[in-house]
Amino acid sequence: MHPLVVSHMSIVSSLGYGQDATLDALRTGRGGLKPCSFETVTLDTHVGEVGGVEDIRLPDNLAGYDCRNNRLAEMALRQDGFAEAVAGVRERHGADRIGVFLGTSTSGILSAELAFRARDPQTGELPAAFSFATTHSTGSLADFVRRRLGLEGPAFVVSSACATTSKVFASAARMIATGLCDAAVVGGADSLCLTTLYGFHSLELVSPTPCRPFDADRNGVSLGEGAGLALLERADRKPAPGAVHFLGVGESNDAHHMSTPHPEGMGARLAMERALASAGLRPGDIDYVNLHGTATTYGDAAEDQAITGLLGTRTPVSSTKGYTGHTLGASGIVEAVISMLALRNGLLPGSPQTVTLDPALRSRYLQANERGRLDRVMTNSFGFGGSNSSLIFGWAA
């Protein structure tokens, strides 16, 4: 794969709005998980809810897209000068040469839940104001962002569970490589809703405490929400100082089970192997891995086998889901941005929520932050149905 420049990025999660708030949380060990008080949920669990979503208003001409998920996307567009950066690239390349490739798994399901509550008691008819196409539909997200940014290039939404917003990087790389666009906006959003919270609860995967990846007593996920965006461009011969490059991507599918990964992490390892091959790298070239690390018993064990089998036991790894919660379809972009922040700042984020490491797991799992030069980092995203994706970011050769 030909490297692409990540010329701009933004992030919103329970840690706060923007890169500075996220980096501050990682440096200080400040997590974003709190006891669940979302909507009418009565579950005993912690969630990573983004504050202030209710106060966001979309532009008047896009008011029909109003839902929690698109509000999160709007928040990401407003952070770190992202929309302004896209406007500059649009001037250089033209609106029809910039693609929009986004991901979501929940989309605007909450809007449909609220509409269902308000249906006509006699006919069961949904409220006339409810618009499936512009809120609940997964396609709503790309349509909203594309119109919000004034772009006219190719656009679509990927929905492949928790690998969703990692896989859009691969989509963009392919579209740019084939000449269909010169730059791309990638990322996405996922928002809390009752379907997700009660659905994971029914699978007995939700922890009553803040999740503890790789802990001996880990007992499930803490669900979260978030959004993030990245602007990818063809690499210049002389990239700007400090420019992070998207170096490689690998994808695979376990085809093992609908909700449980292959016990030996075969699909996870294959995705990582393909990412290394895509980037022209060897296992020893990776300086840090941001794990998928959901804090489930089987998921962490499977990823540990994949990591140690491919990278050995010396590469530092950790999961930042103890900070943000599992943001589901948004986890790929949220953790990609975190990984790029780690790369830029020489920060290997620890996992202070993890108290006692599981002795059965062999990875070099970081509980406390470490400092050091990072040249290449990998981030993993694995989803239900066995969908796997690994991304590699680093400096230009």
Buried (B, 14 or more C-beta within 10 A) or exposed (E): BEBBBBBBBBBBBBBBBBBEBBBEBBEEBEBBBBEBEBBEBEBEBBBBBBEEBEEBEBEEEBEBBBBBBBBBBBBBBBBBEBBEBBBEBBEEBBBEBBBBBBBBBBBBBBBBBBBEEEEEEEEEEBEEEBBEEBBBBBBBBBBBBBBBBEBBBBBBBBBBBBBBBBBBBBBBBEBBEEEEBBBBBBBBBBBBBBEBBEEBBEEEBBBEBBBBBBBEEBBBBBBBBBBBBBBBBBBEEEBEEEBBBBBBBBBBBBEBEEBBBBEBBBBBBBBBBBBBEBBEBEBEBBBBBBBBBBBBEBBBBBBBBBBBBBBEEEBBBBBBBBBBBBBBBBBBBBBBBBBBBBBBBEBBBBBBBBEEBBEEBBBBBBBEBEEEEBEBBBBBBBBBBBBBBBBBBBBBE
